[in-house]
Amino acid sequence: MSAREGTVAALGSTTLLQGFKLAGAALYPAAGAADVRAVWAALPESVCVVLLTPDAAADLAVELADPLAPLTVVLPV
């Protein structure tokens, strides 16, 4: 797989993610810090971009600092 191939994931509150399914993102609903971290750790290697709800991004502050982590975008509130 080249550096430009992969899938887009959306992680966080189900209600904030629904519209991204229409754009082709794989939805990974999660509630609470432990759930968010578990889902993050289980993301497939094919995921290259992760859309995060603001709460999910806050829960993953340490994980997002890893330079090998997928590219992330925090959704606006």
Backbone as ProteinMPNN parsed JSONL, in Angstrom:
{"seq_chain_A": "MSAREGTVAALGSTTLLQGFKLAGAALYPAAGAADVRAVWAALPESVCVVLLTPDAAADLAVELADPLAPLTVVLPV", "coords_chain_A": {"N_chain_A": [[0.858, -1.173, 0.0], [0.608, 2.189, -0.847], [1.656, 5.38, 0.502], [-0.538, 6.991, 0.162], [-2.83, 5.541, 0.04], [-5.696, 4.066, 1.575], [-8.157, 3.997, 4.23], [-10.814, 6.069, 5.534], [-11.691, 6.832, 8.799], [-14.183, 7.475, 11.274], [-14.446, 8.514, 14.528], [-15.996, 8.458, 17.679], [-18.73, 10.125, 19.286], [-21.8, 8.749, 18.387], [-24.006, 10.248, 17.368], [-22.808, 12.514, 16.291], [-21.367, 11.521, 14.2], [-22.837, 10.377, 12.122], [-23.406, 11.625, 9.57], [-20.998, 11.393, 8.214], [-20.826, 8.844, 7.308], [-22.209, 8.817, 4.932], [-20.348, 9.99, 3.309], [-18.535, 8.033, 2.996], [-16.887, 7.286, 5.089], [-15.722, 4.975, 7.536], [-17.546, 4.174, 10.35], [-16.846, 4.415, 13.791], [-18.229, 4.19, 16.542], [-17.984, 5.424, 19.858], [-18.062, 5.808, 23.367], [-17.028, 7.55, 26.155], [-13.828, 7.617, 27.801], [-12.342, 5.177, 28.102], [-13.574, 3.461, 26.256], [-13.169, 4.886, 23.868], [-10.355, 4.82, 23.686], [-9.983, 2.047, 23.439], [-11.261, 1.493, 21.003], [-9.68, 3.064, 19.286], [-7.209, 1.743, 19.526], [-7.84, -0.603, 18.249], [-8.251, 0.031, 15.601], [-8.168, -0.718, 12.127], [-5.164, -1.39, 10.228], [-5.343, -0.287, 7.751], [-6.502, 2.183, 7.989], [-5.995, 5.536, 7.384], [-6.693, 8.142, 7.871], [-8.343, 9.772, 10.505], [-11.348, 10.974, 11.624], [-12.267, 12.814, 14.354], [-14.489, 13.262, 17.088], [-14.806, 16.127, 19.246], [-14.719, 15.351, 22.015], [-13.66, 12.748, 21.841], [-11.148, 13.311, 20.77], [-9.998, 14.7, 22.915], [-9.864, 12.633, 24.758], [-7.905, 11.095, 23.614], [-5.46, 12.406, 23.752], [-2.746, 11.746, 24.437], [-2.209, 9.536, 22.757], [-2.459, 10.713, 20.236], [-0.188, 12.174, 19.961], [1.738, 10.492, 19.05], [4.024, 9.997, 16.505], [3.61, 8.068, 14.578], [0.951, 7.678, 14.41], [-2.264, 7.652, 12.741], [-3.263, 10.296, 10.466], [-5.138, 12.881, 11.902], [-8.267, 14.603, 12.313], [-10.043, 16.993, 14.029], [-13.409, 17.312, 14.578], [-15.475, 20.21, 14.185], [-17.343, 21.856, 16.769]], "CA_chain_A": [[0.0, 0.0, 0.0], [1.381, 3.425, -0.867], [1.337, 6.306, 1.59], [-1.782, 7.702, -0.126], [-3.966, 4.629, 0.013], [-6.22, 3.72, 2.884], [-9.548, 4.335, 4.503], [-11.106, 7.138, 6.486], [-12.512, 6.399, 9.929], [-14.758, 8.536, 12.112], [-14.486, 7.928, 15.868], [-16.568, 9.301, 18.728], [-20.169, 10.089, 19.544], [-22.592, 8.277, 17.254], [-24.855, 11.294, 16.797], [-21.986, 13.461, 15.536], [-20.665, 10.851, 13.109], [-23.738, 9.791, 11.132], [-23.282, 12.217, 8.236], [-19.755, 11.002, 7.564], [-21.057, 7.546, 6.657], [-22.61, 9.139, 3.565], [-19.148, 10.358, 2.563], [-17.703, 6.853, 2.84], [-16.059, 6.993, 6.264], [-16.125, 3.864, 8.396], [-17.894, 4.731, 11.65], [-16.412, 3.705, 14.991], [-18.836, 4.878, 17.675], [-17.379, 5.151, 21.162], [-18.475, 6.746, 24.417], [-16.186, 7.436, 27.338], [-12.397, 7.54, 27.51], [-11.875, 3.793, 27.954], [-14.116, 2.956, 24.998], [-12.486, 5.595, 22.784], [-8.997, 4.271, 23.586], [-10.074, 0.666, 22.95], [-11.578, 1.554, 19.57], [-8.475, 3.594, 18.638], [-6.195, 0.689, 19.499], [-8.293, -1.68, 17.375], [-8.462, 0.484, 14.223], [-7.399, -1.489, 11.143], [-3.969, -0.722, 9.696], [-5.694, 0.402, 6.508], [-7.007, 3.524, 8.293], [-4.936, 6.549, 7.27], [-7.232, 9.408, 8.375], [-9.39, 9.56, 11.501], [-12.137, 12.128, 12.032], [-12.554, 12.653, 15.778], [-15.335, 14.235, 17.77], [-13.972, 16.836, 20.217], [-14.515, 14.558, 23.231], [-12.752, 11.648, 21.525], [-9.81, 13.887, 20.633], [-9.499, 14.982, 24.265], [-9.553, 11.341, 25.383], [-6.747, 10.502, 22.944], [-4.375, 13.39, 23.687], [-1.433, 11.086, 24.463], [-2.092, 8.702, 21.564], [-2.347, 11.555, 19.045], [1.175, 12.711, 19.906], [2.593, 9.484, 18.434], [4.241, 10.367, 15.099], [3.166, 6.99, 13.69], [-0.514, 7.635, 14.439], [-2.887, 8.156, 11.503], [-3.616, 11.713, 10.417], [-6.425, 13.1, 12.576], [-8.96, 15.884, 12.173], [-11.067, 17.142, 15.063], [-14.614, 17.934, 14.036], [-15.914, 21.395, 14.915], [-18.508, 21.664, 17.645]], "C_chain_A": [[0.901, 1.233, 0.0], [0.93, 4.324, 0.273], [0.005, 7.023, 1.366], [-3.0, 6.811, -0.186], [-4.43, 4.348, 1.425], [-7.66, 4.163, 3.024], [-9.636, 5.477, 5.492], [-12.034, 6.574, 7.547], [-13.043, 7.629, 10.645], [-15.017, 7.915, 13.481], [-15.061, 8.921, 16.859], [-18.056, 9.082, 18.88], [-20.958, 9.741, 18.285], [-23.381, 9.395, 16.588], [-24.059, 12.293, 15.969], [-21.353, 12.845, 14.297], [-21.549, 10.45, 11.943], [-23.566, 10.343, 9.715], [-22.037, 11.78, 7.492], [-19.843, 9.623, 6.914], [-21.433, 7.774, 5.196], [-21.413, 9.488, 2.682], [-18.176, 9.19, 2.436], [-16.804, 6.525, 4.011], [-16.615, 5.778, 7.001], [-16.371, 4.427, 9.786], [-17.453, 3.81, 12.776], [-16.981, 4.458, 16.191], [-18.172, 4.452, 18.977], [-17.826, 6.22, 22.136], [-17.618, 6.507, 25.648], [-14.738, 7.166, 26.957], [-11.914, 6.115, 27.276], [-12.341, 3.2, 26.629], [-13.4, 3.588, 23.807], [-11.08, 5.016, 22.597], [-8.999, 2.845, 23.041], [-10.355, 0.64, 21.447], [-10.36, 2.044, 18.793], [-7.431, 2.492, 18.476], [-6.559, -0.428, 18.523], [-8.542, -1.23, 15.931], [-7.614, -0.355, 13.265], [-6.198, -0.689, 10.633], [-4.262, 0.051, 8.423], [-6.191, 1.822, 6.734], [-5.845, 4.515, 8.234], [-5.38, 7.922, 7.754], [-8.351, 9.079, 9.355], [-10.038, 10.896, 11.827], [-12.554, 11.883, 13.478], [-13.55, 13.691, 16.261], [-14.453, 14.93, 18.809], [-13.705, 16.037, 21.497], [-13.549, 13.41, 22.986], [-11.321, 12.161, 21.393], [-9.2, 14.182, 22.003], [-9.096, 13.694, 24.971], [-8.276, 10.724, 24.829], [-5.533, 11.423, 22.89], [-2.997, 12.736, 23.617], [-1.21, 10.289, 23.178], [-1.871, 9.53, 20.295], [-0.959, 12.161, 18.896], [2.146, 11.733, 19.25], [2.779, 9.832, 16.958], [3.813, 9.281, 14.108], [1.645, 6.853, 13.647], [-1.07, 8.112, 13.094], [-3.127, 9.666, 11.603], [-4.983, 11.883, 11.059], [-6.948, 14.501, 12.311], [-10.03, 15.917, 13.237], [-12.235, 17.911, 14.468], [-14.982, 19.182, 14.836], [-17.161, 21.09, 15.731], [-19.71, 22.335, 17.033]], "O_chain_A": [[1.857, 1.302, 0.773], [-0.073, 4.046, 0.93], [-0.53, 7.612, 2.305], [-4.103, 7.293, -0.442], [-3.636, 4.388, 2.365], [-8.289, 4.635, 2.077], [-8.675, 5.806, 6.187], [-13.033, 5.924, 7.239], [-12.423, 8.692, 10.621], [-15.722, 6.911, 13.589], [-14.667, 10.087, 16.882], [-18.571, 7.992, 18.634], [-20.793, 10.376, 17.243], [-23.418, 9.475, 15.36], [-24.601, 12.866, 15.024], [-20.856, 13.567, 13.434], [-21.032, 10.203, 10.854], [-23.582, 9.573, 8.755], [-22.017, 11.794, 6.261], [-19.021, 9.281, 6.064], [-21.023, 7.012, 4.322], [-21.454, 9.307, 1.465], [-17.111, 9.335, 1.837], [-16.027, 5.573, 3.938], [-17.828, 5.584, 7.077], [-15.497, 5.089, 10.347], [-17.655, 2.597, 12.727], [-16.285, 5.277, 16.792], [-17.844, 3.282, 19.173], [-17.953, 7.391, 21.778], [-17.505, 5.377, 26.122], [-14.458, 6.562, 25.921], [-11.151, 5.871, 26.341], [-11.576, 2.51, 25.956], [-13.064, 2.898, 22.844], [-10.665, 4.752, 21.469], [-8.116, 2.475, 22.268], [-9.755, -0.143, 20.711], [-10.042, 1.49, 17.741], [-6.843, 2.337, 17.405], [-5.675, -1.125, 18.024], [-8.998, -2.031, 15.114], [-6.462, -0.664, 13.568], [-6.225, 0.541, 10.612], [-3.507, 0.951, 8.056], [-6.295, 2.595, 5.782], [-4.845, 4.36, 8.935], [-4.541, 8.781, 8.022], [-9.197, 8.227, 9.086], [-9.367, 11.836, 12.254], [-13.137, 10.844, 13.785], [-13.468, 14.861, 15.89], [-13.438, 14.363, 19.215], [-12.585, 16.046, 22.006], [-12.703, 13.124, 23.834], [-10.384, 11.511, 21.857], [-8.013, 13.938, 22.22], [-8.103, 13.664, 25.697], [-7.634, 9.917, 25.502], [-4.656, 11.226, 22.048], [-2.165, 13.144, 22.806], [-0.137, 10.364, 22.58], [-1.171, 9.09, 19.383], [-0.597, 12.616, 17.81], [3.271, 12.114, 18.925], [1.794, 9.952, 16.229], [3.669, 9.558, 12.917], [1.115, 6.006, 12.927], [-0.421, 8.886, 12.392], [-3.184, 10.227, 12.697], [-5.894, 11.103, 10.784], [-6.187, 15.448, 12.114], [-10.835, 14.992, 13.349], [-12.075, 19.007, 13.929], [-14.811, 19.198, 16.055], [-17.928, 20.181, 15.412], [-20.798, 22.295, 17.608]]}, "name": "protein", "num_of_chains": 1, "seq": "MSAREGTVAALGSTTLLQGFKLAGAALYPAAGAADVRAVWAALPESVCVVLLTPDAAADLAVELADPLAPLTVVLPV"}
